[in-house]
Amino acid sequence: MARLTACEGRVVASLVEKHLTIPQQYPLTLHALVGACNQSSSREPVTAYRDDEVLAAVESLKRQRLVRAVLPSHGRSVVRYRHVMDEAFGLDAPQLAALSVLQLRGPQTAAELRARTERMAEIGSIDHELDLLSSREEPLVERVARRAGQKEDRWVSLLAAPFGDAPRDPVASAAAPALEDLAPAPAAAPGSGRAGAATEVDELRRDIVALGVGLEAVRAEVGALRSALEELRTSLGG
């Protein structure tokens, strides 16, 4: 399986988290999903994805059969989105919880992960779930070096590329200005500013003269129309 982009990983992990923590508000609308991706708590790093970036990630995840759209029904008026990670990878709730928290919060020890998944699913042994995720034919997590001062090794998600290594999203790249657009304008040649100003003044004078001639012609036409109207009134006995 090709690794997801950082944005795709954030989107699908946010869907899993909300599915396990607030099922009454799930599936999520695009607006709610953007908020879940960019929330300031339980996220590392905190992001500021735009609606179009999240929507582009959703469409990519749909093509990869990891997310599905839920059409409006039962009084709802907008499309909502849900993950199908359980179907795609054969994961149960404890494994989904562990994987999503690792994806949302970065490398963690088993103890940290145990505390952060308590409200998401009943997990008998977090170490067992991590072993299952890491021993798959295509591992979804792996053990990494411990942080300085810690006694435990950490675990990291392999579902998506790290944020620092993530390729630029197509939508964001398209919106970014080209390098040539950022280059400073070439400096004017010495004396060119004064000559250009003189030229502009001459052109403005010609425009004013032309405008005056045009106004005189309009006044003459209006006078002729008034004379014709008076003659018509006189002929009609007005």
trRosetta pair geometry for C-beta under 8 A, 3 or more apart (Angstrom, degrees):
i j d omega theta_ij theta_ji phi_ij phi_ji
1 138 5.4 113 16 151 98 158
3 158 7.0 -98 -107 166 111 68
3 159 7.1 120 -145 140 78 27
3 160 5.7 125 174 -136 91 27
3 161 5.2 110 126 -51 129 73
4 8 3.8 -126 -179 94 113 121
4 9 4.6 149 91 -57 123 79
4 12 7.1 -104 -125 16 174 132
4 61 7.6 23 -128 -92 128 91
4 64 7.8 -161 -96 66 98 174
4 66 8.0 -64 -84 38 132 170
4 159 6.0 -6 23 147 115 77
4 160 3.9 -50 73 -102 94 91
4 161 7.1 -137 87 3 48 74
5 8 4.6 94 51 9 78 103
5 9 6.9 -142 91 -5 40 88
5 57 7.1 -120 67 -116 115 101
5 60 7.7 27 17 103 116 160
5 160 6.4 -11 92 -158 18 108
5 161 6.1 -25 -136 32 37 112
5 166 5.3 85 -168 -159 76 106
5 167 6.1 -82 -118 51 108 85
5 169 6.6 118 152 -88 157 81
6 9 5.7 -56 -149 37 29 113
6 10 6.4 31 153 -20 64 106
6 160 5.8 130 -100 147 34 124
6 161 5.6 -73 -52 78 76 85
6 162 7.0 -4 -91 132 110 21
6 163 4.6 100 -138 -105 147 58
6 166 3.4 -64 -11 -80 115 154
7 10 5.7 -54 -148 35 32 111
7 11 6.4 32 153 -21 65 106
7 37 7.9 27 -155 -159 70 141
7 49 6.2 122 -133 -108 106 136
7 53 6.0 -107 -146 161 149 103
7 54 7.2 -140 -179 -96 109 49
7 56 7.8 22 120 82 145 96
7 57 4.5 -131 128 -81 104 138
7 166 7.2 124 -12 178 73 148
7 169 5.4 21 1 -77 152 130
8 11 5.7 -54 -147 35 32 112
8 12 6.3 18 162 -9 68 107
8 57 4.6 -167 -86 -157 62 102
8 60 5.9 -79 -96 90 125 125
8 61 5.7 160 -150 -64 101 100
8 160 6.1 178 79 -113 86 126
9 12 6.4 -59 -140 41 27 99
9 13 5.9 21 163 -13 64 115
9 103 5.2 -142 172 -166 102 117
9 157 7.4 138 -163 118 129 137
9 159 5.4 132 -125 106 105 103
9 160 2.5 -88 -60 -10 136 159
9 161 7.4 -160 -17 37 137 52
10 13 6.1 -62 -141 43 23 107
10 14 6.1 27 159 -24 62 110
10 37 5.0 78 141 -143 113 97
10 47 6.4 -2 -142 11 166 155
10 49 7.3 166 95 -28 144 144
10 57 7.8 -20 61 176 87 167
10 103 7.4 -168 -87 148 40 101
10 104 7.2 98 -130 -109 65 68
10 160 7.6 -99 -23 69 58 170
11 14 5.9 -60 -151 33 24 110
11 15 6.7 24 153 -18 62 105
11 33 6.7 34 -145 174 85 116
11 37 6.0 -15 -88 -88 58 125
11 54 6.0 146 -98 -150 117 80
11 57 4.6 160 -17 121 151 131
11 58 6.2 -140 -180 -70 150 69
11 61 6.4 -137 98 -28 129 149
11 67 7.4 -33 130 -67 114 151
12 15 5.6 -50 -151 33 36 114
12 16 6.6 38 150 -19 65 102
12 61 5.8 173 -68 -129 110 145
12 66 5.6 -26 -113 143 140 123
12 67 6.3 -125 -101 -60 91 108
12 83 5.4 103 -156 -112 79 123
12 85 6.5 117 173 -63 114 119
12 103 7.8 -41 81 137 87 162
12 159 7.6 -130 79 159 127 137
13 16 5.6 -50 -149 36 36 113
13 17 6.3 40 152 -22 66 104
13 99 7.5 -134 -114 125 97 78
13 100 4.3 150 -155 -146 81 75
13 103 3.8 -152 -86 94 149 129
13 104 4.9 -168 136 -54 133 89
13 157 7.9 -16 -88 -136 138 172
13 159 7.4 135 -62 84 108 153
14 17 5.6 -51 -146 35 33 114
14 18 6.4 25 159 -12 66 106
14 28 7.9 -37 127 13 101 166
14 33 6.5 118 108 -156 131 71
14 36 4.0 127 -178 129 124 115
14 37 5.1 -85 -41 -75 161 63
14 100 8.0 166 -48 -163 19 112
14 104 7.0 118 -72 -98 64 118
15 18 6.2 -59 -145 41 28 104
15 19 6.2 35 154 -25 63 109
15 26 7.9 113 -164 -140 68 114
15 27 7.8 -2 -148 -142 103 77
15 28 6.5 -131 -112 18 78 124
15 33 7.0 -1 -74 -123 86 106
15 36 7.7 114 -62 105 44 154
15 67 6.8 147 -10 -113 172 106
15 81 6.6 -83 -107 117 130 97
15 82 6.4 144 -173 -152 123 35
15 83 4.0 138 111 -34 129 107
16 19 5.6 -56 -149 33 29 117
16 20 6.5 14 159 -9 64 110
16 83 5.4 -34 -63 38 73 160
16 85 5.9 -15 -84 23 119 146
16 96 5.2 -150 -162 176 123 103
16 97 7.7 -165 150 -85 111 37
16 99 7.4 -35 131 85 169 96
16 100 4.0 -147 92 -85 128 140
17 20 6.2 -70 -152 42 27 100
17 21 5.9 -5 165 4 68 119
17 36 7.2 168 72 -173 116 121
17 42 7.9 148 -158 133 152 137
17 100 5.1 -177 -57 152 80 138
17 101 7.5 113 -95 -71 106 64
17 104 6.4 37 -53 -46 142 155
17 120 7.1 -69 -137 -113 60 128
18 21 6.1 -67 -126 51 29 94
18 22 5.4 -41 -161 50 72 96
18 25 6.8 -81 -179 87 110 100
18 26 5.3 153 129 -84 96 112
18 28 5.9 52 95 -56 159 124
18 32 7.8 108 -138 146 165 113
18 36 5.7 -58 -47 -118 129 149
19 23 6.3 39 -171 -98 46 75
19 26 4.9 138 -101 -161 55 165
19 82 7.0 91 -88 -148 121 89
19 83 6.6 -99 -28 36 145 106
19 96 7.9 -53 80 149 125 142
20 23 7.4 16 -116 -58 10 92
20 93 6.5 135 -115 -155 115 96
20 96 6.7 168 -57 108 134 116
20 97 5.8 166 -171 -89 172 92
20 100 7.5 171 15 43 135 154
20 120 4.1 39 134 -160 133 87
20 121 6.0 -56 -156 -46 129 91
21 119 6.2 50 -118 122 94 104
21 120 5.8 -46 -65 -101 84 76
22 25 4.6 -6 138 33 115 110
22 26 6.4 135 97 -29 72 98
23 26 5.2 -65 -141 35 40 118
25 28 7.3 38 135 -93 87 74
25 32 7.2 -160 157 -160 113 154
26 82 6.8 92 170 -107 95 98
27 70 4.8 140 38 15 156 141
27 80 3.8 125 102 139 110 117
27 81 5.6 -176 178 73 118 26
27 82 3.9 -86 -101 -58 115 93
28 32 4.2 -134 -162 92 97 115
28 33 4.5 125 120 -62 131 84
28 36 6.6 -54 -134 -7 163 141
28 80 5.9 154 75 -160 22 92
28 81 5.8 -33 66 56 79 81
28 82 7.7 137 17 -78 71 56
29 32 4.7 92 50 10 79 101
29 33 6.8 -142 92 -7 39 89
29 78 5.2 40 -126 101 115 132
29 79 7.4 113 -132 84 68 49
29 80 5.4 -60 -76 -102 51 78
29 81 7.8 105 -131 10 12 82
30 33 5.6 -57 -145 37 31 113
30 34 6.4 34 156 -21 66 102
30 51 6.3 63 151 -153 118 97
30 54 6.7 140 -163 103 86 121
30 55 6.1 9 -139 -81 129 95
30 58 7.5 -89 -111 -18 92 160
30 78 7.6 -105 13 160 90 128
30 79 7.4 41 -29 81 99 91
30 81 7.3 76 -75 -7 61 120
31 34 6.0 -52 -152 32 29 110
31 35 6.6 27 151 -15 61 107
31 51 7.6 -18 -93 -110 57 113
32 35 5.6 -56 -152 39 34 114
32 36 6.3 37 150 -22 67 104
33 36 5.5 -50 -146 34 34 113
33 37 6.4 35 154 -20 65 103
33 54 5.9 155 114 169 107 138
33 58 7.4 56 130 -73 162 127
33 81 6.1 11 -65 50 148 125
34 37 5.8 -54 -150 35 31 111
34 38 6.2 1 161 4 66 115
34 49 6.4 -138 -143 91 82 98
34 50 7.7 -30 -138 163 128 20
34 51 5.6 -46 -78 -96 150 64
34 54 4.9 -142 -90 0 81 163
35 38 6.3 -73 -139 51 26 93
35 39 6.3 52 159 -62 66 88
36 39 6.1 -23 -144 -16 28 114
37 47 6.2 -51 148 71 90 125
37 49 5.3 -29 118 36 137 131
37 54 6.0 -165 8 -104 158 122
38 43 7.8 140 -166 136 17 179
38 46 7.1 61 -166 -176 58 78
38 47 5.4 -102 -107 84 70 76
38 48 5.7 72 -134 -108 123 37
38 49 5.9 -144 -64 33 106 79
39 42 6.9 9 100 55 119 89
39 43 5.9 145 78 -19 74 132
39 46 7.8 -104 99 -132 36 92
40 43 6.9 -114 -157 40 13 116
40 46 5.4 16 -125 -124 58 137
42 104 6.3 11 146 136 86 128
42 105 6.3 -68 -175 -75 60 114
42 116 7.6 146 -133 -155 104 116
43 46 5.2 96 97 -95 116 59
43 47 7.0 -102 163 6 137 82
43 104 5.8 -77 -110 177 62 89
43 105 6.9 -120 -124 -88 18 66
44 104 7.4 88 31 139 69 54
44 105 4.8 60 23 -152 109 51
44 106 4.5 -73 99 0 120 117
45 106 8.0 59 -34 -46 55 127
45 163 5.8 -98 20 52 110 174
49 53 4.6 -128 -166 86 93 127
49 54 5.2 104 133 -54 129 91
49 57 8.0 -29 -163 -2 149 138
50 53 4.7 97 54 4 77 103
50 54 7.2 -149 92 -2 41 86
50 171 7.7 -132 68 124 117 133
51 54 6.0 -61 -151 40 31 107
51 55 6.1 29 155 -19 67 110
52 55 5.6 -52 -141 40 33 113
52 56 6.3 38 156 -23 65 103
52 171 5.1 -176 129 -170 104 150
53 56 5.8 -52 -149 33 30 111
53 57 6.6 29 151 -17 62 105
53 169 5.5 76 -142 108 98 164
53 171 5.2 -155 -92 72 63 134
53 172 6.1 33 -99 -48 117 97
54 57 5.6 -55 -152 37 34 112
54 58 6.4 39 149 -23 66 103
55 58 5.4 -49 -147 33 35 115
55 59 6.5 36 154 -19 65 102
56 59 5.8 -52 -149 34 32 111
56 60 6.6 32 151 -17 63 105
56 169 6.3 118 91 178 139 117
56 170 6.4 -152 -176 58 147 98
56 171 4.7 -158 -26 -27 156 126
57 60 5.7 -55 -150 38 33 112
57 61 6.2 32 152 -18 67 107
57 169 7.3 -56 -62 -127 93 130
58 61 5.7 -57 -147 39 30 110
58 62 6.4 37 152 -24 65 102
58 67 5.8 -106 -153 110 69 155
58 69 8.0 81 161 -75 119 91
58 81 5.8 -79 -142 -117 128 158
59 62 5.6 -48 -149 30 33 115
59 63 6.8 33 152 -17 62 101
60 63 5.8 -54 -155 34 34 110
60 64 6.5 22 150 -9 66 109
61 64 5.5 -60 -145 46 36 107
61 66 4.5 -83 -169 70 90 103
61 67 3.9 49 119 10 118 118
62 65 7.5 34 -180 -77 34 32
62 66 7.7 -100 -71 51 22 63
62 67 5.3 -67 -69 79 62 88
62 68 6.7 107 -122 -100 87 36
62 69 6.8 3 -105 -25 135 92
65 84 6.7 -64 163 75 69 130
65 88 6.0 151 116 -99 91 113
66 83 6.4 -24 158 -152 73 82
66 84 6.2 -162 -162 57 28 79
66 85 6.2 34 -159 -79 87 69
66 88 5.4 -19 -103 -35 69 166
67 81 5.7 6 -180 -175 114 109
67 82 7.0 163 -154 85 69 35
67 83 5.6 -45 -100 -107 72 53
67 84 6.8 -179 -90 11 18 84
68 81 7.2 162 84 -152 39 64
68 82 5.8 -18 61 64 86 84
68 83 8.0 123 18 -139 74 9
68 84 5.7 58 -13 -31 107 120
69 79 5.3 -17 -168 -174 110 118
69 80 7.4 136 -163 76 59 39
69 81 5.9 -39 -106 -98 55 73
70 73 7.9 -91 161 19 90 104
70 79 6.8 146 70 -166 53 63
70 80 4.4 -24 61 70 109 90
70 81 6.8 -168 11 -83 87 20
70 82 5.9 55 -33 -5 120 108
71 79 6.3 -33 -114 -112 42 82
72 76 4.7 -148 -147 101 78 85
72 77 5.5 22 -136 -140 144 14
72 78 6.1 107 -81 35 111 13
72 79 6.5 -77 -41 -71 80 46
72 80 8.0 111 -83 -6 56 88
73 76 6.1 12 52 42 36 102
76 80 7.1 -35 165 -23 152 119
83 86 7.9 103 116 -1 95 78
84 87 4.5 -32 172 40 96 116
84 88 5.6 101 112 -26 84 97
85 88 5.6 -57 -135 41 32 109
85 89 5.8 -15 178 22 69 111
85 91 6.0 -24 135 42 92 129
85 96 6.0 125 97 -119 126 104
85 99 7.7 -163 167 88 145 141
86 89 7.3 -78 -134 55 14 77
86 90 7.4 34 178 -131 51 11
86 91 5.2 -108 -115 66 55 76
86 92 7.1 66 -134 -98 105 25
86 96 6.3 -34 -74 -68 88 132
87 90 7.7 18 -161 -68 18 45
89 140 7.0 54 -161 -70 150 143
91 95 4.2 -129 -159 94 98 123
91 96 5.0 126 128 -59 124 80
91 99 7.0 -50 -146 7 158 143
92 95 5.4 88 52 18 65 103
92 96 7.0 -123 105 -7 30 96
93 96 5.6 -56 -141 38 31 113
93 97 6.2 34 160 -23 65 105
93 120 7.5 -175 172 139 95 83
93 121 4.0 170 140 -121 105 135
93 122 7.7 47 99 36 127 65
94 97 5.7 -54 -148 33 30 113
94 98 6.5 26 157 -16 64 106
94 117 7.6 79 -148 156 64 138
94 121 4.9 -156 -81 118 53 137
94 122 7.2 -63 -74 83 103 47
94 123 4.4 127 -133 -102 112 88
94 124 7.7 -39 -103 17 158 69
94 126 8.0 -147 -176 -105 110 57
94 129 4.9 -122 137 -100 111 141
95 98 5.8 -53 -146 37 33 109
95 99 6.1 27 158 -15 66 110
95 129 5.4 -162 -86 -162 65 103
95 132 6.4 -81 -97 93 121 125
95 133 5.8 158 -148 -69 101 105
96 99 6.0 -60 -143 41 27 107
96 100 6.0 22 162 -18 65 112
96 121 7.2 113 63 -36 91 150
97 100 6.2 -59 -143 37 24 106
97 101 6.4 17 162 -14 62 110
97 117 4.3 104 147 -151 120 113
97 120 3.9 146 -126 110 120 131
97 121 4.3 -142 -29 17 144 118
97 123 6.8 -123 71 -56 139 125
98 101 6.3 -62 -148 38 25 105
98 102 6.4 23 157 -16 63 110
98 113 6.0 45 -136 176 84 127
98 117 5.9 -15 -76 -85 58 158
98 123 7.4 108 -53 -112 104 149
98 126 6.5 149 -99 -150 123 87
98 129 5.0 157 -18 125 154 129
98 130 6.3 -139 178 -74 150 73
98 133 6.6 -141 98 -26 129 152
98 141 7.4 -58 134 -42 109 155
99 102 5.9 -59 -150 38 29 110
99 103 6.2 26 155 -18 66 110
99 133 6.2 -179 -73 -129 101 146
99 140 5.7 -24 -116 142 124 129
99 141 6.6 -134 -106 -50 77 112
99 157 6.1 98 -161 -117 67 110
99 159 6.4 92 -179 -43 109 133
100 103 5.6 -58 -147 39 32 111
100 104 6.0 21 158 -14 68 112
100 120 7.7 -164 63 -160 126 159
101 104 5.8 -58 -137 43 31 105
101 105 5.7 -16 175 20 68 117
101 108 7.3 -40 130 23 103 153
101 113 6.0 139 98 -139 133 80
101 116 5.0 139 -157 115 144 121
101 117 5.6 -111 -15 -71 151 93
101 120 7.5 -150 -48 -1 116 159
102 105 6.9 -77 -125 55 18 80
102 106 7.5 -75 -171 109 53 7
102 107 7.6 26 -152 -103 87 29
102 108 6.4 -130 -107 26 73 107
102 113 6.8 0 -65 -111 88 122
102 141 6.0 33 102 -112 175 118
102 155 6.1 -68 -112 114 133 97
102 156 6.3 149 -176 -156 115 27
102 157 3.9 145 117 -48 108 97
103 157 4.3 2 -74 4 69 177
103 159 5.4 -27 -93 48 125 132
103 160 6.4 77 -143 22 109 110
105 108 6.3 33 103 -47 112 127
105 116 6.9 -73 21 179 162 166
106 156 7.2 -24 -177 -124 53 89
107 144 5.8 -67 -128 56 133 134
107 147 7.8 146 111 -53 123 106
107 154 4.2 55 170 147 105 138
107 155 6.7 169 -148 77 68 32
107 156 4.5 -32 -92 -81 85 95
108 112 4.1 -123 -172 87 107 126
108 113 4.9 132 108 -56 127 86
108 116 7.3 -59 -167 20 166 141
108 154 5.9 148 77 -152 11 96
108 155 6.3 -28 67 54 65 80
109 112 4.8 98 53 7 77 100
109 113 6.9 -145 94 -3 41 89
109 146 7.6 36 -89 -127 105 87
109 150 6.4 -151 -61 -179 135 139
109 152 4.1 81 -143 95 125 130
109 153 7.1 134 -119 85 80 34
109 154 5.4 -71 -71 -101 56 65
109 155 7.4 106 -129 7 19 82
110 113 5.6 -58 -146 41 32 112
110 114 6.2 40 153 -28 66 103
110 126 5.2 150 -169 105 91 119
110 127 5.5 18 -146 -77 150 78
110 130 6.4 -97 -105 -10 102 154
110 152 6.3 -119 25 -180 87 143
110 155 6.8 74 -68 -10 67 123
111 114 5.6 -48 -147 29 30 114
111 115 6.8 26 156 -14 61 104
111 152 6.3 156 4 4 107 166
112 115 6.0 -60 -155 37 32 108
112 116 6.3 15 155 -9 67 115
113 116 5.9 -66 -142 45 31 104
113 117 6.0 15 165 -10 68 116
113 126 5.6 152 100 -174 107 142
113 130 7.5 92 89 -67 161 123
113 155 6.7 -12 -40 49 148 124
114 117 6.5 -70 -142 41 22 100
114 118 7.1 50 156 -58 58 88
114 123 7.0 -143 -132 87 73 132
114 126 4.4 -120 -83 -20 89 152
115 118 6.2 -28 -160 -19 32 115
117 120 4.9 -69 -160 41 64 118
117 121 6.4 -30 168 43 99 85
117 123 5.9 33 113 -7 124 144
117 126 7.0 137 49 -106 137 117
118 123 7.8 -102 -99 28 45 105
123 126 5.4 52 143 -75 136 72
123 129 6.1 -53 -149 -21 115 145
124 128 7.0 -8 85 39 94 139
125 128 3.8 70 91 2 114 111
125 129 6.9 168 94 -10 64 80
126 129 5.6 -53 -150 37 39 111
126 130 6.2 39 152 -19 69 105
127 130 5.8 -55 -147 38 31 111
127 131 6.3 36 152 -22 64 105
128 131 5.7 -54 -151 33 31 113
128 132 6.6 32 151 -20 64 103
129 132 5.7 -52 -152 33 34 113
129 133 6.5 29 153 -15 66 107
130 133 5.7 -55 -146 40 34 109
130 134 6.0 22 158 -12 68 113
130 141 6.0 -83 -150 91 78 144
130 143 8.0 82 158 -70 124 88
130 155 5.6 -93 -143 -106 131 159
131 134 6.0 -64 -140 44 27 104
131 135 5.8 14 165 -13 66 119
132 135 6.3 -65 -135 41 22 101
132 136 7.4 47 159 -49 56 88
133 136 6.6 -31 -165 -12 31 113
133 139 6.9 77 143 -162 62 73
133 140 4.7 -79 -172 63 95 103
133 141 4.4 40 120 20 122 109
134 139 5.0 19 -152 -144 44 119
134 140 7.5 -103 -76 53 41 61
134 141 5.1 -68 -72 80 84 80
134 142 5.7 120 -130 -99 106 46
134 143 6.8 25 -125 -23 157 82
134 155 7.7 -106 -63 -139 126 112
135 139 7.1 59 -26 -99 10 96
136 139 5.3 150 54 -93 86 42
136 140 6.2 39 30 -8 140 87
139 142 5.8 74 132 -67 143 89
139 158 5.7 68 109 32 85 154
140 157 6.9 -28 158 -152 75 71
140 158 5.6 -164 -167 55 27 96
140 159 5.9 26 -160 -66 88 82
141 155 5.3 20 171 178 123 109
141 156 6.6 162 -156 80 76 37
141 157 5.7 -45 -101 -106 81 42
141 158 6.0 -165 -88 2 22 91
142 155 7.1 168 86 -151 27 69
142 156 6.1 -22 61 59 75 86
142 158 5.9 66 -8 -48 100 119
143 153 5.1 28 -171 139 107 137
143 154 7.3 140 -158 82 59 40
143 155 5.8 -43 -100 -98 54 70
144 153 6.8 161 72 -179 38 94
144 154 5.2 -30 66 76 90 92
144 155 7.1 140 16 -115 83 18
144 156 5.1 31 -10 -7 130 118
145 153 6.8 -88 -148 -135 18 85
145 154 7.2 5 84 31 34 97
146 150 4.8 -145 179 85 106 102
146 151 7.1 -89 -156 124 155 8
146 152 6.0 155 -114 93 117 34
146 153 5.0 -92 -62 -100 86 42
146 154 6.1 137 -111 -16 45 83
147 150 4.6 60 62 9 83 127
147 154 6.4 62 -25 -40 88 130
150 154 7.6 56 98 -52 154 95
157 160 6.9 17 120 31 117 74
160 166 7.6 9 158 -100 101 110
161 165 5.1 -119 175 93 107 97
161 166 4.6 145 96 -93 118 66
161 167 7.3 72 54 -2 164 72
162 165 4.8 65 62 23 91 102
162 166 6.9 -133 91 -39 41 81
163 166 5.6 -32 -144 -6 32 121
168 172 5.7 -123 -179 84 92 112
168 173 4.7 104 124 -65 124 103
168 176 7.8 -35 -176 -14 146 144
169 172 4.4 79 64 13 93 106
169 173 6.7 -165 87 -11 44 87
170 173 5.6 -58 -144 37 30 111
170 174 6.2 29 159 -21 66 106
171 174 5.9 -56 -151 34 29 109
171 175 6.5 20 154 -13 63 110
172 175 5.8 -62 -149 40 32 107
172 176 6.4 42 152 -36 66 102
173 176 5.7 -46 -150 17 33 116
177 181 4.2 -114 178 82 108 134
177 182 5.7 122 109 -50 125 92
178 181 4.7 100 59 -3 77 103
178 182 7.5 -153 96 -4 45 85
179 182 5.8 -62 -157 36 38 107
179 183 6.9 51 146 -39 68 96
180 183 5.4 -34 -152 7 43 120
188 192 4.6 -140 173 70 103 122
188 193 5.5 94 115 -53 155 87
188 196 7.9 -81 -150 -6 141 140
189 192 4.4 87 62 -27 81 126
191 194 5.8 -55 -161 38 55 108
191 195 6.1 48 148 -17 80 108
192 195 5.7 -59 -146 43 36 109
192 196 5.9 39 156 -24 70 108
193 196 5.8 -56 -146 36 27 111
193 197 6.5 28 156 -21 63 105
194 197 5.8 -53 -149 32 31 111
194 198 6.6 32 153 -19 64 103
195 198 5.7 -53 -152 34 34 111
195 199 6.5 36 151 -20 65 105
196 199 5.6 -54 -151 34 34 113
196 200 6.4 34 152 -20 66 104
197 200 5.7 -54 -151 35 33 112
197 201 6.5 36 151 -22 65 103
198 201 5.7 -53 -152 32 33 113
198 202 6.6 33 152 -18 65 103
199 202 5.8 -54 -152 35 33 111
199 203 6.4 30 152 -17 66 106
200 203 5.7 -54 -148 37 33 111
200 204 6.3 35 153 -22 66 106
201 204 5.6 -55 -149 35 31 112
201 205 6.5 34 152 -22 64 102
202 205 5.7 -52 -152 31 32 112
202 206 6.6 30 152 -17 65 103
203 206 5.8 -54 -151 36 34 110
203 207 6.4 36 151 -21 66 104
204 207 5.6 -52 -149 35 34 113
204 208 6.5 35 152 -22 65 102
205 208 5.7 -54 -152 33 33 111
205 209 6.5 32 152 -18 66 103
206 209 5.7 -52 -149 36 34 111
206 210 6.3 33 154 -18 66 106
207 210 5.7 -55 -146 39 31 110
207 211 6.1 34 153 -23 65 107
208 211 5.6 -54 -148 35 31 113
208 212 6.5 34 152 -22 64 102
209 212 5.7 -53 -153 31 32 111
209 213 6.6 30 151 -16 65 103
210 213 5.7 -53 -152 36 35 111
210 214 6.3 36 151 -21 66 107
211 214 5.6 -54 -149 36 32 114
211 215 6.4 34 153 -22 65 104
212 215 5.8 -54 -150 33 32 111
212 216 6.6 34 153 -20 64 102
213 216 5.8 -54 -153 32 33 112
213 217 6.7 32 152 -18 65 104
214 217 5.8 -55 -154 34 34 111
214 218 6.5 34 150 -19 66 104
215 218 5.6 -53 -149 35 35 112
215 219 6.4 37 153 -21 67 103
216 219 5.7 -53 -150 34 32 112
216 220 6.5 33 152 -20 65 104
217 220 5.7 -53 -151 34 33 112
217 221 6.5 31 153 -18 65 104
218 221 5.8 -55 -150 36 33 110
218 222 6.4 33 153 -19 66 106
219 222 5.7 -55 -148 36 32 111
219 223 6.4 34 153 -20 65 105
220 223 5.7 -54 -151 35 31 112
220 224 6.5 31 153 -19 65 104
221 224 5.7 -53 -149 35 33 111
221 225 6.4 34 152 -20 65 105
222 225 5.7 -54 -149 36 32 112
222 226 6.5 35 152 -21 65 104
223 226 5.7 -53 -150 34 33 112
223 227 6.5 33 153 -19 65 103
224 227 5.7 -53 -150 34 34 111
224 228 6.4 32 153 -17 66 106
225 228 5.7 -54 -147 38 32 111
225 229 6.3 34 153 -22 65 106
226 229 5.6 -55 -148 35 31 112
226 230 6.5 32 153 -20 65 103
227 230 5.8 -54 -151 34 32 111
227 231 6.5 31 152 -18 64 106
228 231 5.7 -55 -150 37 33 112
228 232 6.4 34 152 -21 66 105
229 232 5.6 -53 -148 34 33 112
229 233 6.5 34 153 -20 65 103
230 233 5.7 -52 -149 34 32 111
230 234 6.4 33 152 -20 65 105
231 234 5.7 -54 -148 35 32 112
231 235 6.4 30 155 -18 65 106
232 235 5.9 -55 -148 37 31 110
232 236 6.4 19 157 -9 64 112
233 236 6.0 -69 -150 45 29 104
233 238 3.7 -81 -168 63 85 128
234 237 7.8 43 -179 -70 30 21
234 238 7.0 -75 -60 49 25 81
